């Protein structure tokens, strides 16, 4: 398979694992707070219910790109997508998750996730990788955006399992894509080269994404 087809296949498997994790939640689990800390410390962390809303948003952005193909200068790629002013973006992302789940039940959110995940994969397979469309901050190629969604699935999949005390559901392929993006992100934001004690990709992802503490002052590179 070409790199784009590989990325779609990886995203499909990651999203399938995330959906199965959500479907395995009990009623109490849905109300369980995630370990994510909002930028505004006065606000509560998302529960797994709001995290499901964020999943619908973050993966659904790929469908928005495909729905609006454009001609223009590409401004972001799979790495630079994650370079943004957190103080401006994080509060908007935090609040929008509540908007998405408002008035819905967990069972309804499962249907929302299934539709979003399934159609994202199906539609991406029907479009060429060099399709250009809105990537939230700027125009992006579809193949670059799909790879960035693998990172979203892997990292936020950890948020699901961390909240309920389960092990990672990420695949080796998803971990490899995510670790590589974070390596490049570190190089673009500061001094390249992950700490020597983070040679293991999963440990690197956890530290680089703020899901595990690490003394290196360059970390985390995303939050």
C-alpha positions as CSV (number, residue, x, y, z in Angstrom):
1,X,0.0,0.0,0.0
2,X,1.1,3.6,-0.5
3,X,1.8,5.8,2.5
4,X,-1.7,7.4,2.4
5,X,-3.4,4.1,2.3
6,X,-1.3,2.9,5.2
7,X,-2.3,6.0,7.2
8,X,-6.0,5.4,6.5
9,X,-5.6,1.8,7.5
10,X,-3.8,2.8,10.7
11,X,-6.4,5.4,11.6
12,X,-9.2,2.9,11.0
13,X,-7.8,0.4,13.4
14,X,-7.1,3.1,16.0
15,X,-10.6,4.4,15.8
16,X,-12.0,1.0,16.0
17,X,-10.1,0.4,19.2
18,X,-11.3,3.8,20.6
19,X,-14.9,3.0,19.7
20,X,-14.7,-0.4,21.4
21,X,-13.3,1.2,24.5
22,X,-16.2,3.7,24.7
23,X,-18.7,0.9,24.1
24,X,-17.2,-1.0,27.0
25,X,-17.8,1.8,29.4
26,X,-20.3,1.4,32.3
27,X,-22.7,4.2,33.3
28,X,-20.3,5.2,36.0
29,X,-17.3,5.2,33.7
30,X,-19.0,7.8,31.4
31,X,-19.1,10.2,34.4
32,X,-15.4,9.5,35.3
33,X,-13.2,12.6,35.0
34,X,-10.2,12.3,32.6
35,X,-6.8,13.1,33.9
36,X,-6.6,16.1,31.5
37,X,-6.2,19.5,33.2
38,X,-8.0,22.4,31.7
39,X,-6.0,25.6,31.0
40,X,-8.4,27.4,33.4
41,X,-7.7,25.5,36.7
42,X,-11.1,26.7,38.1
43,X,-12.9,24.5,35.6
44,X,-13.4,20.7,36.0
45,X,-11.6,18.2,33.7
46,X,-13.7,16.6,31.0
47,X,-15.4,13.4,31.9
48,X,-15.2,10.6,29.4
49,X,-18.6,11.9,28.1
50,X,-17.0,15.2,27.1
51,X,-14.0,13.4,25.8
52,X,-16.3,11.5,23.4
53,X,-17.5,14.9,22.2
54,X,-14.0,16.1,21.6
55,X,-13.3,12.9,19.6
56,X,-16.3,13.7,17.4
57,X,-14.9,17.1,16.8
58,X,-11.2,16.2,16.2
59,X,-11.9,13.3,13.9
60,X,-14.8,15.1,12.2
61,X,-12.5,17.9,11.1
62,X,-11.2,15.5,8.4
63,X,-14.7,15.3,7.0
64,X,-14.9,19.1,7.0
65,X,-11.7,19.3,5.0
66,X,-13.0,16.7,2.4
67,X,-16.3,18.5,2.1
68,X,-14.7,21.7,1.0
69,X,-11.8,21.1,-1.4
70,X,-10.0,24.3,-2.4
71,X,-7.2,25.6,-4.5
72,X,-4.7,27.5,-2.5
73,X,-1.4,27.6,-0.6
74,X,-1.0,24.8,1.9
75,X,-0.2,26.3,5.3
76,X,0.1,23.4,7.7
77,X,1.2,19.8,7.7
78,X,0.8,16.8,10.1
79,X,3.4,18.4,12.5
80,X,2.7,22.1,12.4
81,X,-1.0,21.4,12.9
82,X,0.0,21.0,16.6
83,X,1.8,24.3,16.9
84,X,-0.7,26.9,18.1
85,X,-1.2,29.4,20.9
86,X,-2.6,27.2,23.6
87,X,-4.0,30.1,25.6
88,X,-6.2,31.0,22.7
89,X,-7.2,27.6,21.4
90,X,-7.5,25.4,24.5
91,X,-10.5,27.3,26.0
92,X,-12.4,27.1,22.8
93,X,-11.7,23.4,22.4
94,X,-12.6,22.8,26.1
95,X,-16.0,24.5,25.8
96,X,-16.9,23.0,22.4
97,X,-16.8,19.5,23.8
98,X,-19.6,20.4,26.1
99,X,-21.6,21.9,23.3
100,X,-21.3,18.7,21.3
101,X,-22.6,16.4,24.1
102,X,-25.3,18.8,25.3
103,X,-28.7,17.1,25.3
104,X,-27.2,13.7,24.4
105,X,-27.0,10.4,26.2
106,X,-23.9,8.2,26.2
107,X,-25.8,5.8,23.9
108,X,-26.4,8.6,21.5
109,X,-22.7,9.6,21.6
110,X,-21.8,6.1,20.7
111,X,-23.9,6.5,17.6
112,X,-22.2,9.8,16.8
113,X,-18.8,8.4,17.2
114,X,-19.6,5.4,15.0
115,X,-20.9,7.6,12.3
116,X,-18.0,10.1,12.5
117,X,-15.3,7.4,12.6
118,X,-16.8,5.2,9.8
119,X,-17.5,8.1,7.4
120,X,-14.1,9.7,8.0
121,X,-12.4,6.4,6.9
122,X,-14.8,5.7,4.0
123,X,-14.6,9.3,2.6
124,X,-10.9,9.5,2.9
125,X,-10.5,6.3,0.9
126,X,-12.6,7.9,-1.9
127,X,-10.5,11.0,-2.3
128,X,-6.9,11.5,-3.5
129,X,-4.2,12.2,-0.9
130,X,-3.3,15.6,-2.5
131,X,-6.9,16.9,-1.9
132,X,-6.5,20.4,-0.2
133,X,-9.1,21.8,2.2
134,X,-9.5,23.6,5.5
135,X,-7.4,22.1,8.3
136,X,-8.8,24.3,11.1
137,X,-5.9,26.8,11.2
138,X,-4.9,26.8,7.5
139,X,-5.3,24.8,4.3
140,X,-3.8,21.3,4.5
141,X,-3.4,18.3,2.3
142,X,-5.7,15.4,3.1
143,X,-2.9,12.9,3.6
144,X,-1.2,15.2,6.1
145,X,-4.4,15.7,8.0
146,X,-5.2,12.0,8.1
147,X,-1.8,11.3,9.7
148,X,-2.5,14.0,12.3
149,X,-5.7,12.3,13.2
150,X,-3.8,9.1,14.0
151,X,-2.0,11.1,16.7
152,X,-5.3,12.4,18.0
153,X,-6.7,8.8,18.2
154,X,-3.6,7.4,19.9
155,X,-3.2,10.2,22.5
156,X,-6.9,10.6,23.3
157,X,-7.3,6.9,23.3
158,X,-4.8,7.0,26.2
159,X,-7.0,9.5,27.9
160,X,-9.9,7.0,27.8
161,X,-7.9,4.1,29.2
162,X,-6.0,6.2,31.8
163,X,-9.3,7.4,33.2
164,X,-10.5,3.9,33.9
165,X,-7.1,2.4,34.8
166,X,-6.7,0.2,31.7
167,X,-3.6,-0.4,29.5
168,X,-3.0,1.4,26.2
169,X,-5.1,0.2,23.2
170,X,-2.9,1.9,20.7
171,X,-1.4,-0.3,17.9
172,X,2.3,-0.5,17.0
173,X,1.5,1.3,13.7
174,X,-0.4,4.1,15.5
175,X,2.3,4.4,18.1
176,X,5.0,4.7,15.4
177,X,3.1,7.4,13.4
178,X,2.5,9.4,16.6
179,X,6.0,9.1,18.0
180,X,7.4,10.3,14.7
181,X,5.1,13.4,14.6
182,X,6.1,14.2,18.1
183,X,9.8,13.8,17.3
184,X,9.4,16.3,14.4
185,X,7.4,18.6,16.6
186,X,10.1,18.7,19.2
187,X,12.6,19.6,16.6
188,X,10.5,22.4,15.2
189,X,9.6,23.9,18.6
190,X,12.9,23.6,20.4
191,X,16.1,21.5,20.3
192,X,15.7,18.2,18.5
193,X,16.3,14.8,20.1
194,X,14.1,13.1,22.7
195,X,15.6,12.3,26.1
196,X,17.7,9.1,26.2
197,X,15.4,7.5,28.8
198,X,12.4,7.9,26.4
199,X,13.7,5.5,23.6
200,X,10.5,3.5,24.0
201,X,7.9,5.1,21.7
202,X,5.0,4.7,24.0
203,X,6.9,6.3,26.9
204,X,7.9,9.1,24.6
205,X,4.4,9.7,23.5
206,X,3.2,9.9,27.1
207,X,5.9,12.3,28.1
208,X,5.7,14.4,25.0
209,X,1.9,14.7,25.2
210,X,1.9,15.5,28.9
211,X,0.4,12.2,29.9
212,X,3.4,11.4,32.0
213,X,5.7,13.8,33.9
214,X,9.3,14.2,32.8
215,X,12.0,16.5,34.0
216,X,13.1,17.6,30.5
217,X,12.1,21.3,30.3
218,X,11.2,20.9,26.6
219,X,8.3,18.6,27.5
220,X,5.5,18.3,27.0
221,X,5.3,19.6,23.4
222,X,1.5,19.2,23.2
223,X,-1.0,19.3,26.0
